[in-house]
Amino acid sequence: MNTSITRFDRVALLWLTVALAGFCLFPWYMLEDGLFSFEWLFDGYPFDTDYAPALFLLVQGEKLWLAPLLAVFALAAPTVFLSRTHRFYGALLIAAGTLGLLWLAAQGLSIGIRGFNAEWLKALFGELGDRQFGMGYGGLLVAVACLFFVTTGLAARGAVNGDVFVVGAIGFIVAIVSVFIFFPIVTMLSSAVTDDNGLFSLGAFFGKFSDDKIWSLGCVTGERTCGVAWNSLFLALLVGFFTTALGLVFALVATRSGIRQASLLRPLTVLPIITPPFVIGLAIILLFGLSGTVTTFVADMLGIQPTRWVYGLPGIFIAQLLSFTPIAFLVLIGVVEGVSPSMEEASQTLRASRWQTFRTVSLPLMRPGLANAFLLGFIESMADFGNPLVLGGNYDVLSTEIFFSIVGAQNDQGRAAVLAIVLLLFTLTAFYAQRRWLGQKSFVTKTGKGDSGAHALLPKRVLLPCWIIALVWAGFTLVVYGMIVYGSFVEVWGLNNTLTFKHYIQAFGVVWDDNGLRLKGAAWDSFLTTLQIAATAAPITAMVGLITAFLLVRQNFAAKGAFEFGTMLSFAIPGTVIGVSYILAFNVPPIELTGTGVILIISFVFRNMPVGVRAGIASMSQLDKSLDEASLTLGASTWRTFTRIILPLMKPAIVAAMVFSFVRAMTAISAVIFLVSAQYDMATSYIIGRVENNDYGIAIAYSTVLIVVMLSIVSIMQLLVGRTKTSRRADPVAV
């Protein structure tokens, strides 16, 4: 009992110290030079109002709305001297933390860079005559301390068996998901129902929502184009269907053909993951563009004029099919291999043919995989920005329309928010339709019992077409990637095919002079920035994902289903929507992040967090709970058990989550394109800029370098994971 009391006293003291440090020692507001600048220590600190802590601001009569936070410290201070079992311990901490969080949110949302943000506040209190900027170190520390005041108080009141670490972890995940997923989405929704004067207006929303450019059915009635919503929906349905079909073909050939060479298809699945999303579009232009290899060859052979047929729906469709089919393959190969061989053998024992067994037994059991593959293809197509930007032509889609609404001459954030809502509605509807199609049926074929049967081979009427399609598509994929590499060495594609290293030198040239080695190439800044931000985001993504997985697999608590839904929601939200919502939410107080590297890191963390969660769940489900129980029985805390027992056994999942998130951060574009700045330019944004300037040589050379870098990283990851062992020697067989 004494150990428990002392530990909780230390927890209260720890968070009270953090809160006081944030209030008294650290700059309260965001630093103009960035979060990682420390010049403020030598520039008027602590009395300069730009760098002053909250205490010094109040002493100087500034920012008086921060004074109520003193009540938080007054409520929390007595808990340092109380035991956890004291009846006021939990109540005081919960009251202090709740008061602090509510007041921070209220004053942060009410007061902005021009005084009061709401007209009713101006009418009630008059003009403020002051302003405030985004939260800095001080505000962040106080907010974190208030959050853990609440979680520690709830643990003291018996929540989740009184475990401080578990309750704190739940509170932490809920808080960051609320701030960086739900808050931006809500801000975007509110922006959509706001008129040009900043007033609530449903009329403004419905006026923009019902715009003919979004919902027009002109292409059906004989006019030239349809609205962007129907264009996006038609393209996504087309891509979802064909990527699922092709992914199933590859999965069947790889697992059910009986041909050894089929295993060579598997390396092709890595390529789209490590390839920037618009690079396929560039390769399509090199092949089928106006000066493309295939176009000029066919035109010369038939004596016809080359056309721009590839720009529009055909080009986008081909590029997305190449990009997303391997992802469907990765989903479906596990499903195809997971069908129980004994069920297929039972069907054949009852004298069913191979075709009947495949059609009535194997294929129906693959329904969950087919639904997931279609959903992935649908969402990836909806969210794809790079390929429509490169190949779109006159075929407008939602992702590019959102981009041009923000960065174009119109600069209409309200319209961008409405378009993002339409995009979000489509993706969430696809999720709902998938759940309804699968229903409550059971597709379990693995029960834990031995199943030593062999999978039935494909019937000939299925095998031959599948094998032909797989060979043709694999060959086409290799040609496309070969064109990417070859195009990076060509002087001017279609005009001067002389081989040269010029593009690589312009992008990544180095010189040695009196000042030593200097990076002269134009692409170095964006490349190094991308490496730095991706390397920072990767371990954070893995950490957040694994903590979330631990809570979902090992703990039981109220609203666990809602908790899981919130953590996986970012997967259903297209990157374009994330980018728009982050601009709208984090461009003004209380959290100002636009133009900084922090907002890029945060966007990558929450965009890729579901991958870390799923990797953690899959790995942690293989660890026997008796390991946790033994540690807890021996007196270890949950935190010690998690760090000393579980994490060391999850090294493959940790490495996989880190590398995957790193690769996705290096190649992301849909959300990044809205969040980059002159100081923090990303590799994909730089390449898109070169494409828009018709500088294809440097763009393709840069893309080739990224592909090589990603291949190297994935190869190293496979070596690390492959050599990971959980023991030094084999355990003796228990009798």
N, C-alpha and C positions, 0 to 999 in steps of 0.2 A: 504493500500500500504506500509506503513512504517513497519508493522509487517512482510510482505512478504520479504521486503528488508533485515531487520535485520536477519530473519531466514536464508536466503541464505548466508548472510555474515558469520553467525555462521557455516554453513555447510562447506564453503570454509576454514574457519579458523580451523575447526575440522580436516579436512583431510590433510591440510598443516602441522598441528601439529603432526599428526600421521606419516606423511612421514619424517619430520625432526627428530622425536624421533627414528624411525627405522634407519635413516642414521647416527645419531650422538650418540645414547645411547645404542642400543642393538647390540649384536654380529651379524655380517653380515652373517656368514657361519654357517652351521649345527654343533652343538656341538657333540663331540665324545661320551659324556656320555648320549646323548639323549636330546630330546626337553624339557623334564620336569625336567632336572637337572639344579640346580642353583649354583653349585660349582664354576662356572666361575666368580661369583661376588667376590670370595676371592682368586683367583688364577691368578694374573697378569693382571686383568682387569683394565683399558681398553687398555693397550699398548701391551699385549701379542697378537701376530698375530692370534693365534687360537681363541681368544675370542673378538678381537677388533671390534668396530663398523667401518663402512665404512669411516667415517671422520678421525679416528685415523689411519686407514690403509693408506689413502692418505697422511696424514701428515708425515708418516714414509717412504713415497715413495713406498708403496706396492699397488698392485692391481690397477694400474693406469687406467684400463679400467672402473672403477666405477666413474671416474671424470665427464663424460658427464651427470650424473644424477643431478649435480648441476644446469644444465640448466632447469631441471624440476621445481626446487624450484623457480628459477628466473621467470619462466613463470607464476607459480601459485600464487606467493606472491601478485601481484597487485590486484587479485580478492577479497582479503579480504577487500579492501577499495572501491570496486565498487558495485553498486547496480545490482540486477539481470537484470534489464531492460537495463543496459549499453550494447552497441553493442559489446564491447570487452570481456565482462564477460564470456559468454559461449565459445567463440572462444579460449580464453587463457586457460581455464580449459581443453577443449578438446585437445588442442595442447600439454599441459603439460602432461596429462594422456597418450595420445597416444605415445608421445616420450618416456616416462618412460617405458611403457609396451613393446614397440618394442625393446628398448635398453636392458632391462632386459632379454627378450627372446633371442635376438641376442648374447649377450655376454655369457649368460648361456649355450646356445647350441653350441657355437663356442669354448669355452675354458673348458677343463675338467681336470681330475686329472693328465694328462700327457702333458699338454699344449694344443695346438690347436688340435681340433678333426678332422679337414678335411685336407687332403693333399694339397689342393689348397691354404689354408690359410698359411700353412708352406712354400709353394713355393713363395707366395706373400710377406709375412712378415718375413720369416725365423723362426728359432726355437724361441719359446716364452721365454723359460728359467724360466717359472713360471707356476703355476697351481692354480686351485680353486676347492672348494668342493661344496656340495649342499647348497641351500638357507637355512638360519637360520631365527631367529627372525627378524633381521633387514631387510633382503631382503623381507620377507613376509609382513611386515608392509608397506614398500615402495610400493610393488606391489598392496596391497589392496588399499592404498591411491590413486595410479594412476588410478585404476579401477573406484573408486568413483569420481575422478576428471572428468573422461569422462562422467559418468552417470549424475553427477550434471550439467555439461556443456550442455549435450543433453536436460535435463529438462529445463534449462534456455532458450534453443532455441525452446521450445514448444513441445518436444516429449511427447506423452501420456498426453496431456493437461498440461504439465509442472509440473507434480507431481513428486517430488524428490524421495519419498519413492518407488513409483511404478517403475520408471525408474531404480533406484538403485537395487531394487529386481530383475528386469529382467536381469540387467547386472551381478548381483551376480550369479544367477542361470546359465546363459549362460557361465560365466567364469568357474565355478566349473565343469560344465558338460563338457566343452571343455578340461579342464586340466585333469580330472579324468575319462573320458570316451573316448572322441575322441582322445586325445593325446596318451594314451596307445595303442589304436587300430592302429593309424597311425604308431607309433613306431614299433609295431609288424609287420605291413605290410612292413615297410622299412627293418626290420631285415630279412624278408623272401627273399628279393631281394638283399641281401648282401652276398658276398662270404667270405671265411675264412680270407681274408686279409682286410676285412672291406670295399671293393669296390663294387659299384653297379654292379650287374650282373643278367640279366634275365635268362642267361643260368643256373646259380646256382639254381634259383627259379624253373625253369621248370624241372631241373634234380631231385630235391627233390620232386616236386609236382607229377611227373610221376612215382615215385618209385612203383615197383611192390607190395611192402608190403602194399601200400595204395589202389591200384586199381586192384590188381590181381583178376581174375575170376576163380581161381583154383578150387573152390568147384563146379562151374558149369561145368567145363571141366573134372571133375573126380579126381582132385587132392585133397589134404587134407583140405586146408583152402582157404578162400577168403581174399581179402585185408581188412584192418581195416575200410576203408570207407564204403564198402558194408556191412560188419558185423554190423557197427553202424546203417546204414540206414535201413537194414532189421529188426534189433531189435527195432529201434524206431518206424517204421511203425507198427510192430506187437503189441508193447506196446500201441501205440496211439490208434489203432483200438480196442483192447480188453479193455483197461481202459475206453474208451468212451462207449462201449457197456455195460460193467458192471456198470459204473456210471449211465447210463440211466436206467438200470434195478432197481438199488437201489432207484433212484429218483421216478420212477413210483410206486414202491411198497410203498414208504414212503408217497406219495401224492394221488395216485389213486386206492389203493387196497381196501380202506374201512375197513382195519384191524387195530385196535388200537395198537396192539403190534408192528406194523411197525415203530413206532416212536423210538423204541429201537435201530434202525440202526444208528440214528444220532450221538450218542456218539462215535461210531467207526470212524467217520470222523475226530475226533480230534487227534487220535493216530498217524497217519503218520506225522502230522505237528510237533508234539513234540518229535518225535523219530529220533535219528541220522540216516542218510540215509543208513548206512551199517549194522545197527542192525538187520534188517530183514534178511540180508544175513547170519548173524551169526545164527539166529534161523533156517534158512533153513538147515544149516550145522548140527545143533543139531538134526534135524528131518531126513534129507535125506543124510547126509554125510556118509563116509565110516563106522563110528561108530555110526551113527545116530539111533534114536529110531525106526523109521519106517523101515530103511534099515536092521538093524539087526533082527527085528521081521519077516520081509518078508523072509530074507535069512534063518533064522532058520526054519520057517514054510515050505518053499519049498525045503530046503536042497541045496541051491545054494550059490555061493561065492558072498559076498557083492562087489559092484562096486562103482566107482566114477562118476556115470552118472550125478549127479547133478552139477558137475563142468563144466561150459561152457554155451552154449545158454540156456538149460532148466533151470538151476539154476538162471541165471541172469533174465530171463523172469519171473519166478515165483516171485522173490524178487521184481522186479520193478512193477509187477502187484499188489502185496500187498501194495507197497509203494504209488503208484500214482492213484489207483482206487478211493480212498476216495476224492482226489482232484478233479477228474472228477465229482464225486457225488456233491461236494459243488458247482461246476459251474452249473450243470444241474438241481439241485433241484429248484433253483430260476427261471430257464427258464421254467420248467414244470409247476410250480405254476403260472407263468406269462401269460400263454396262456389264452385268454379270454374265460370264460365259456359260454358267450352268443353265440360265434361262434360255439361251439360244440353243444349247444342246438338248434341253427338254423339248423345245419346239421341233427340232429335227428328229428326235426320237419318235415324236408323234407323226412322222412322215411328212412334215412340211418341207417344202423346197427351200433352197437358200434365199430365193427372192421373197417367198412368203415370210420366212423368218425375219429377213431384213425389214420388210414393209410392216409387219404386224407386231414384232417384238422389239427389235433394236431401235428403229426410228422413233416410235412413240416414247421410248425411255430417254431419248435425247431431247425431248421438248424443253426442259429447263435450259440446257445449253444453247439450243437454237434461239430461245427467247432472249437470253442474255447477250448472245452474239449480235442479234438484230438490234437490240437496245444500244449496244456499244456503237455499232455502225451508224445508227440513227443519230445518236447524240454527237458522235465525233463529226459527222457531216454537218449537223446544225452549227456546231461550234467552230468548224474549220474557217479560218480567216485567210491564211496565206494563199492556198490554191485558188479560191474565188478572186482574190485581189490580183493574182498574176494572170489568170486565165478567164476571168469573168466576162470580159467584153460587155455586151448589153444585157447579160443575164445577171440581174442584181439579186443578192440574197441578204438575209437579215444581218449577218455578221459584218459585211462590208458597209451596209447602210448605216449601221450603228456607228461604225468608225468615222464615216464621212459626216455624220450628224455632229460628232464631237470636234473633229479636227478640220472640217471643211469650212467654207466661207459662212455657212449658216450658223455654226456654233450653237446649235439648239439642244441643250442638255435635256429638256423636257421630251423632245421627240426621241432622242437616244434612249431615254428611260422607258418610253412607251414601246419602242421596238424591242428593247431588252425584255420587257414583260411578255411580249408576244413569243419571243424565243424561249423564255422560261416556261410559259404555258405549254408549248409544244413538247418540251423535254419531260416535264412532270406528267403530262397526259400519256406520253409513251411509257413512263414508269407504271402508271396506273393500269394501262392496257396490258402490260406484261404481267402484272400481278393477277388481273382478272382472267387472262388466258390460261395461266398456269393453275389458277384456282386453288383449291385445298387438296388436290389429288396428291398421292404419294408416288414418288419416283425412286424410292429407295431400292437399290439392288445389292448393296454391301451391308451385311449385318454383323460383321466381325468374325463370322465363321469362315473356315477355310473354303477356298474356291479355286481349285487347281485346274479347271477346265481351260480350253483354248478358245479364243474368239473365233467365230465363224468367218470364213473368208467371204469376200464380196461375190455375189453372183456375177457371171460374165456380162450380163446386160447392163450392170452397174459399173463393173470394174473397167471395161474398155473405155467408155466415155469419160470416166473420172481420170483415168491415166492420161488420156489425150489432152484433156483440159488442163491438168496439172503440169504436163510438160510444156504446153504452149505458154501458159501463164508464167511459169518459172523462167522460161527462155526470154519472154518479153520483159520480165523484171530485171534480169541480168543485163539485157540490152539497155534498158533505161538507166541503170546505175553505171554501166559502162560509158554511156553518153555524158553522164555527169562528170566523170573523171576526165574523159577525153576533151569535153568542152572547156575545162579549166586550162588546157594547154594550147588552145587555138587562139590565134591573134584576134580575128573578128569573125564570129560565126557567120557562115554563109557568104562572106565577102573575101576573107583572107584566111585560109585554113592552115597557114604556116604554124608549125609547132613552136611554142615559146614558153619561157618561165616568167614572162612580164607580169602577168596578173598576180602570181605568188609574190614577186618582188615588190610590187606596188602595195600589196596587202600586208605582207609579213617580212619586209626587208629589214636588214640590220646593217649597221655600219660600224667600223672601228676607226676612231680618230683620236685626237689628243685627249679627249675627255673619256676615252674608254669605249666600251661597247654601248651603242645606242640603238633603240628600237625605232626604226625609221618608217616602217610600213603604216599605212593609214588605218589598218584594222586592229592594230595592237591594243589601243585603248579600250575598245568595246570588248575584245577577246579577254583581256585581263580582268576587266570589270565583271564580265559574265562568269569567269572562273571564280572570282572572289565571292560574288553573291551566291552562286550555286553551291560552292563549298561551305558557305555559312548556313544556307538554308537546309542542306541535306541532313546534318546531325540533329538539327532542331525538329525536322519532320520525323525522323526516326524516333526521337525521344517522345514526342507528343503521341505518335502513333502507337508506340509500345506501351506507354502508360495507359492509353485508352483501351488497348487490347487487354491489358491486365485487369482493368476494372470490369470489362465485359465478360471475360472468361472466368475470373477467379472470385468475383464479388457479386453479391445480391443486394440490390437496393431499390427503393421506390423509383418509378418512372424510368426503369432501365431501358425499356423499348424506345421511349422518347429520346433518351440520352444517345442511344445508338443511331437513331434517325438523324439527330442533329450533327453527329460527327461524320456521317456519310453523306450529308446533304450537298457538300461541295462537289461531290462527284456528279450529281445530277445538274449542277449549275454550269452552263457553258462558260468557257474562259472569257468570252466577249462580255457576258453579263457581269462577271466578276470585275473586269476592268472598268466598266462603266460605273458600277456601284461603288467601287473604291474611290474613283474620282469624285463622285458626288458626296461621299461620306467623309473622306479624309482630306478634303481641300480647305476645310474651315475648322475652327475650334469646335469641340474640345480636343480633337485629335487631328493635328495637321501633319500629314506625312507625304503629300504629293511632292514630287521632285527630289525625294531622298532615296537612298538605297534601301532604307528600312521597309518602305512600302513594297518594294520588289521582293525582299526576303519574305515578308509576311504573306504576300500573294502566293509565292511558291509553296510555303509551308502548308497553307490551308487548301491549296489546289491539289497537292499530292498527299495530304494527310490520310485519306482513305486507303491508299496503297500501304502505308505503314501500319494502319489498323488491321487490314486484312492479312498482311504478312505476319503480324504479331499474333493474331487469333489462330491462324493456321499452325504456327510453330508452337504456341503455348498450349494448344489443344492436345499436342503429343506428349506433354510433360505430365506425369502422374501427380495428382494433387497431394499424394502422400508426402512428396518432397516438401511442399509448403507446410503441411501439418506437422511434420517432424521438426522443422525449424521453429515453428511457433510453439510447439510443445517444449522445446529446449529453452524457451524464454526469449527468443529473438523477436524483435518488432516486425511489423509488416514491411516497413521501409528496409530493414536489414535483410529480410527474407527476399525481397524483390531485387535488391542490388547484389547480394552475395550468392543467391541460389538460382533465381530465375534468369536474370540477365546473362550470366556466363553461359548458360545452356542455350541461349537464343542468339548466339553469335551469327549464324547464317541468316536469320531473319533480320538482324540489325544491319548487317552488311548489305543484304539485298535491298532493304528499304532505303538505305543511304545512297547506294549507287543508282537505284532507279530514280529517286527524287533528284539526284544530281544531274542525271542524263535528261530528265524532263525539264529541269530548270535551264539547262544549256540550250535546249531546242524549242522552248515555248515561244509562242508569238501572240496568241489571241488575246490574252490578258495583258501581256507585257507591252504591246504596241500602244496602249493607253497610258502606261505608267512610267515609261522611260523619260529621261530628261537629258539635257546637254551634258551634265556631269556624270550621269549614270545611264549610258547607252549600252544596250545589250546587243549580242552578236546577231540575233535574228532580226532585230529592228534595223541594224546597220545594213544587213543584206537586203532587206525589203527596200530600204532607201536607194541602194545601188540599182535594184531592179527597176524602180520607178524612174530612175535616170537613164534607163536602157544600158547600163554598164554591166552587162551579163558576165563578162570575163571575171571581174573581181568577185561578183556575187557567187559564181559557181566555184571559183577557187576557194573562197572562204568556206562555202558549204562542204567542199571536199575535205578541208582541214578539220572541220567539226566532225564529220563522219569518221575520219581516222582516229581522232581523239576519243570519240565515244566508243569505237570498237576496242581501242586499247584499254579503256577503263572497264568495259564489260568483261573483257578477257581476264584482266587482273582480278575482278570480282569473282569470276568463276573459279579461278585458281585458289583464291582465298577460301571460298566456301567449300570447295572440293576437298581441301586439306584440313578442314575443321573437324575435330574429334571431340567427343564428350568424355572419353576415358583414354588412359594410356595403354591399357591392355584389355583383352577380352575378359569379361566376368565369367567365373566358373558357373557351370550349369547347376542350378538348384535342384536337389533331389527331393 
